Amino acid sequence: MKPRRLLAIAYKEALQIWRDPRSLAIALLMPLMQMLLLGYGVSLDIRKVPLCVFDQAHSQASRELVDRFVASGWFAPQRALNSDFGVREAIDHGRCAGVVTIPINFTRVLTTTGVAQVQTVFDATDTNTTNIAIGYAKGVIARTTADFEARWVADHGTIAPTVGTVDLEPRVWYNEGLDSRNFIIPGVVAVILALVGAQLTSLTVAREWERGTMEQLISTPVTALELMLGKLVPYFAIGFADAVFCLVGAVYWFHVPFRGSLLTLAGTTGLFTLVVLGLGYLMSVRIRSQLGASQVALLLTMLPTTLLSGYTFAIEQMPAPIRAITLLVYARYYVTILRSVFLKGSTLADLVAPVIALTMYALIIGWLSVRAFRKHLD
């Protein structure tokens, strides 16, 4: 391998990028747009769930319970209902996602026994929102019940008659505020790098075929390895710059806590960038059409990264066959590294398995790319 020939190919590719507005737009504008859209548009936190109330008791205690739902910030009151038919109609017509029904004997039972019951009904057509909303409702009712029981004890001098009471004191590590943004934003970096890197490099060799310059390239003494490295060097610089932009935005714009080592993050990011660039280059060598190569690269990067890397859906909750397939998804390992470095402060010693997996991917894809390129026109 001759460094002079490698640098000549890299210089030629850099000029091609500079003269191609489409490549520049993909490289510079797409990361910004995706960071903003995914950062602000994707959230697992549920706020302002539309809630209706069927208050049959109309007492001070029932009004206090309703006020607790409103003050929590998780629910947005829509209207007060006055019948069981109104409950069904409100949910069927989508005017509220949930209904809290307070029975007519709520206050009497509460003041007599210290324990009362309320009913919550939720529209489960959106199961994710419903499960989270039910958890919120349980939290509001539990805190309100604790206050009511404390007052009952103060008034009666004895503990309210309950059976099998268990006190739970949960502690949360690494994402203490349970903010989904801290979980999502690091994964966004992997999505952007995978999409941008593969899309850019999928056009490199295919462009030579479409523009009729492949004959000139084949006639030069450049080897397959020199061609691959020369074409990937400019894109590696662009991809790494995009990664730095996204990572800085994650910390300083979206305020995701960063507890790890910059060297660990830089090394693993460079390794992942090599993987996605090599994959795009391989598609460009095998498919001589820019459109076809970019579409296949999109298929091999976007769908696995968003669906099977753990970025959107927890891998542990997937069926066993799908979990096995995720072991082949290179983005899975980088998403794991990002979240571990950002939130846990993990070191390379803690990330041996995903780093080895990315290294193996880089070596295999690099070898396949070199083998795929042949200096002939057939």
C-alpha positions in Angstrom: 0.0 0.0 0.0 1.4 3.4 -1.1 0.5 6.4 1.1 0.8 8.7 -1.9 -1.8 6.8 -3.9 -4.1 6.6 -0.9 -3.9 10.3 -0.3 -4.6 11.0 -4.0 -7.8 9.0 -3.8 -8.8 10.7 -0.6 -8.2 14.1 -2.1 -10.2 13.2 -5.2 -13.1 12.0 -3.0 -12.9 15.2 -0.9 -13.2 17.3 -4.0 -16.2 15.2 -5.2 -17.9 15.8 -1.8 -17.3 19.5 -2.0 -18.8 19.7 -5.5 -21.8 17.6 -4.7 -24.5 19.6 -2.9 -26.5 16.5 -2.1 -23.6 14.9 -0.2 -22.9 18.1 1.7 -26.6 18.4 2.6 -26.7 14.8 3.9 -23.5 15.3 5.8 -24.3 18.7 7.4 -28.0 19.2 7.5 -29.4 15.7 8.2 -27.7 15.3 11.6 -29.0 18.6 12.8 -32.6 17.9 11.6 -32.6 14.4 13.0 -31.1 15.5 16.3 -33.9 18.1 16.7 -36.7 15.9 15.5 -35.8 12.8 17.4 -34.6 14.7 20.5 -37.8 16.7 20.8 -40.3 14.5 19.0 -39.6 11.1 20.6 -40.4 10.7 24.3 -41.6 7.9 26.5 -42.8 10.3 29.2 -46.6 10.7 29.3 -47.9 14.1 30.4 -51.3 15.7 30.4 -53.3 12.5 30.0 -56.9 13.7 29.3 -59.0 12.7 32.4 -62.7 12.8 33.2 -64.1 12.6 36.7 -67.4 11.0 37.8 -67.7 12.3 41.4 -70.7 10.8 43.0 -69.7 11.8 46.5 -69.4 15.5 46.0 -67.5 15.9 49.3 -64.4 17.7 50.5 -62.4 14.5 50.5 -63.5 13.6 46.9 -62.7 17.1 45.7 -59.3 16.8 47.3 -58.6 13.6 45.5 -59.5 15.2 42.2 -57.3 18.1 43.0 -54.4 15.7 43.6 -54.8 14.3 40.1 -54.7 17.7 38.6 -51.7 18.9 40.7 -49.6 15.9 39.7 -49.1 17.3 36.2 -49.6 13.9 34.7 -53.3 14.4 34.0 -55.4 17.2 32.3 -59.0 17.4 33.5 -61.4 17.5 30.6 -65.0 17.5 32.1 -67.1 16.3 35.0 -69.4 13.4 34.2 -72.8 12.7 35.9 -73.7 9.1 34.9 -72.3 5.7 34.1 -73.5 6.2 30.5 -71.5 9.4 30.4 -68.4 7.4 31.4 -68.8 5.0 28.4 -69.7 7.8 26.0 -66.7 9.9 27.0 -64.2 7.1 26.4 -65.9 5.8 23.2 -65.8 9.3 21.6 -62.2 9.9 22.7 -63.0 12.9 24.9 -60.8 11.4 27.7 -58.3 8.6 28.0 -59.4 7.7 31.5 -62.2 8.2 34.0 -61.9 8.3 37.8 -65.2 7.2 39.4 -65.6 8.2 43.1 -68.5 6.2 44.7 -71.3 7.9 46.6 -70.3 6.4 49.9 -66.6 7.4 49.6 -66.5 9.9 52.4 -68.6 7.8 54.8 -66.5 4.7 54.3 -63.3 6.8 54.6 -64.3 8.4 57.9 -65.6 5.2 59.3 -62.8 2.7 58.4 -60.0 4.9 57.2 -59.9 3.0 53.8 -62.0 3.7 50.7 -62.0 2.7 47.1 -62.2 4.5 43.8 -62.4 3.1 40.3 -60.3 4.1 37.3 -61.2 3.2 33.7 -58.8 3.7 30.9 -59.0 3.4 27.1 -56.4 0.6 26.3 -56.3 1.0 22.5 -52.9 2.7 23.2 -51.5 0.1 25.6 -48.2 2.0 26.2 -50.0 5.2 27.3 -52.5 3.2 29.3 -49.9 1.3 31.3 -48.0 4.4 32.2 -51.2 6.3 33.0 -52.4 3.5 35.3 -49.0 3.7 37.1 -49.4 7.5 37.5 -53.0 7.0 38.9 -51.8 4.4 41.4 -49.1 6.8 42.6 -51.6 9.7 43.0 -54.1 7.5 44.9 -51.4 5.9 47.1 -50.1 9.3 48.2 -53.6 10.6 48.8 -54.5 7.4 50.7 -51.4 7.9 52.9 -52.5 11.4 53.8 -56.1 10.3 54.5 -54.9 7.4 56.7 -52.6 9.8 58.7 -55.6 12.1 59.3 -57.7 9.1 60.3 -55.1 8.0 62.9 -54.9 11.6 64.2 -58.7 11.7 64.6 -59.2 8.2 66.1 -55.9 7.6 67.8 -55.5 4.1 66.2 -54.1 2.7 63.0 -56.6 2.2 60.2 -57.6 -1.5 59.9 -55.5 -2.7 57.0 -54.1 -6.2 56.4 -50.7 -7.2 55.0 -49.3 -3.7 54.6 -45.9 -3.6 52.9 -43.8 -0.4 52.6 -41.8 -0.1 49.5 -38.8 2.3 49.3 -37.5 2.2 45.7 -34.2 3.6 44.7 -33.2 4.4 41.1 -29.6 4.5 39.8 -28.1 6.2 36.8 -31.3 8.0 35.6 -32.6 9.2 38.9 -35.3 11.4 37.4 -36.6 8.6 35.2 -36.3 11.0 32.3 -36.8 9.2 29.0 -34.7 11.8 27.2 -31.6 10.5 29.0 -32.5 7.0 27.6 -33.4 8.1 24.0 -30.8 10.8 23.1 -27.7 8.6 23.3 -29.4 6.1 20.9 -30.2 9.0 18.5 -26.5 9.4 18.0 -26.2 5.8 16.8 -29.2 6.3 14.5 -27.8 9.4 12.9 -24.3 7.9 12.4 -25.7 4.7 10.9 -27.9 6.5 8.5 -25.6 9.4 7.4 -22.5 7.2 7.2 -24.0 4.4 5.1 -25.9 6.8 2.9 -22.8 8.9 2.0 -20.5 6.0 1.3 -23.1 4.0 -0.6 -22.6 6.6 -3.4 -18.9 6.5 -3.7 -18.1 3.6 -6.2 -21.5 3.6 -7.7 -21.0 7.2 -8.7 -17.9 6.2 -10.6 -19.8 3.7 -12.6 -22.7 6.0 -13.5 -20.4 8.9 -14.5 -18.1 6.7 -16.6 -15.0 7.4 -14.6 -14.5 3.8 -13.5 -12.4 2.9 -16.6 -9.9 5.6 -15.6 -9.8 4.5 -12.0 -9.2 0.9 -13.0 -6.4 1.8 -15.3 -4.4 3.3 -12.4 -2.1 1.2 -10.2 -4.3 1.8 -7.2 -5.1 -1.4 -5.2 -8.5 -2.4 -3.8 -7.3 -1.6 -0.3 -5.9 1.8 -1.3 -9.2 2.6 -3.1 -11.3 1.6 -0.1 -9.2 3.5 2.5 -8.8 6.5 0.2 -12.5 6.8 -0.4 -13.4 6.3 3.2 -11.0 8.8 4.8 -13.0 12.0 3.9 -16.2 10.3 5.0 -14.7 9.2 8.2 -13.7 12.8 9.0 -17.3 13.9 8.2 -18.9 11.1 10.2 -16.7 11.7 13.2 -17.5 15.4 13.0 -21.2 14.6 12.9 -20.7 12.3 15.9 -19.0 15.1 17.9 -21.8 17.5 17.0 -24.5 15.1 18.1 -22.6 14.2 21.3 -22.0 17.8 22.2 -25.7 18.6 21.5 -26.8 15.7 23.7 -24.8 17.0 26.7 -25.1 20.8 26.3 -28.5 21.2 24.5 -30.5 18.3 25.8 -28.6 18.1 29.1 -28.1 14.4 29.1 -25.6 13.5 32.0 -22.2 12.4 30.8 -20.3 10.4 33.4 -17.8 8.4 31.4 -14.5 8.9 29.6 -14.1 11.0 26.5 -11.4 8.6 25.3 -13.6 5.6 25.6 -16.4 7.4 23.8 -14.1 8.6 21.0 -12.6 5.2 20.5 -15.8 3.3 20.3 -17.4 6.0 18.1 -14.6 5.8 15.7 -15.0 2.0 15.6 -18.7 2.3 14.9 -18.1 4.9 12.2 -15.8 2.5 10.5 -18.5 -0.2 10.5 -21.2 1.9 9.0 -18.9 3.5 6.4 -17.6 0.0 5.4 -21.1 -1.3 5.1 -22.1 1.6 2.8 -18.9 1.2 0.7 -19.6 -2.6 0.3 -23.1 -1.8 -1.0 -21.6 0.8 -3.4 -19.2 -1.8 -4.8 -21.7 -4.6 -5.2 -24.5 -2.4 -6.6 -23.5 -0.2 -9.5 -26.5 2.2 -9.2 -26.4 5.1 -6.7 -30.2 4.8 -6.2 -30.0 1.1 -5.6 -27.0 1.2 -3.4 -28.5 4.0 -1.2 -31.8 2.2 -0.9 -30.1 -1.1 0.2 -27.9 0.8 2.6 -30.9 2.5 4.1 -32.6 -0.8 4.5 -29.6 -2.3 6.3 -29.0 0.6 8.6 -32.2 2.4 9.5 -34.6 -0.5 10.2 -32.2 -2.6 12.3 -30.9 0.4 14.2 -34.3 1.8 15.1 -36.1 -1.5 15.7 -33.5 -4.1 16.8 -30.8 -2.2 18.6 -32.6 -1.5 21.8 -32.9 2.2 20.9 -36.7 2.1 20.8 -37.8 -1.3 22.2 -36.2 -3.2 25.1 -34.4 -6.3 23.7 -35.1 -8.2 26.9 -38.9 -8.0 26.2 -38.5 -9.4 22.6 -39.3 -13.1 21.8 -36.3 -15.4 21.9 -35.8 -15.7 18.1 -35.8 -11.9 17.7 -33.4 -11.6 20.6 -31.1 -14.0 18.8 -31.3 -11.9 15.6 -30.4 -8.7 17.5 -27.0 -10.2 18.2 -26.3 -9.7 14.5 -27.2 -6.0 14.6 -24.0 -3.9 14.9 -25.9 -0.9 16.2 -27.0 -2.8 19.3 -23.5 -2.8 20.6 -22.9 0.9 20.0 -26.2 1.8 21.7 -25.2 -0.2 24.7 -21.9 1.5 24.8 -23.4 5.0 24.5 -25.9 4.5 27.3 -23.3 2.9 29.5 -20.7 5.6 29.0 -23.2 8.5 29.3 -25.3 7.3 32.3 -23.1 4.7 34.1 -19.7 6.1 33.4 -18.5 2.7 32.2 -14.9 2.1 31.1 -13.4 -0.1 28.4 -13.0 -2.9 31.0 -16.8 -2.8 31.5 -17.5 -2.8 27.7 -15.3 -5.6 26.5 -18.1 -7.6 24.9 -19.6 -4.8 22.7 -16.2 -3.5 21.8 -15.0 -6.9 20.6 -18.3 -7.3 18.6 -17.8 -3.9 16.9 -14.2 -4.8 16.2 -15.1 -8.1 14.6 -17.8 -6.3 12.5 -15.2 -3.7 11.3 -12.7 -6.4 10.3 -15.3 -8.6 8.5 -16.9 -5.8 6.6 -13.5 -4.3 5.7 -12.3 -7.7 4.4 -15.5 -8.2 2.4 -15.3 -4.7 0.9 -11.7 -5.3 -0.3 -12.6 -8.7 -1.7 -15.7 -7.3 -3.5 -13.8 -4.7 -5.6 -12.3 -6.1 -8.8 -10.3 -4.1 -11.3 -12.3 -5.1 -14.4 -15.4 -3.8 -16.2 -17.4 -7.1 -16.2 
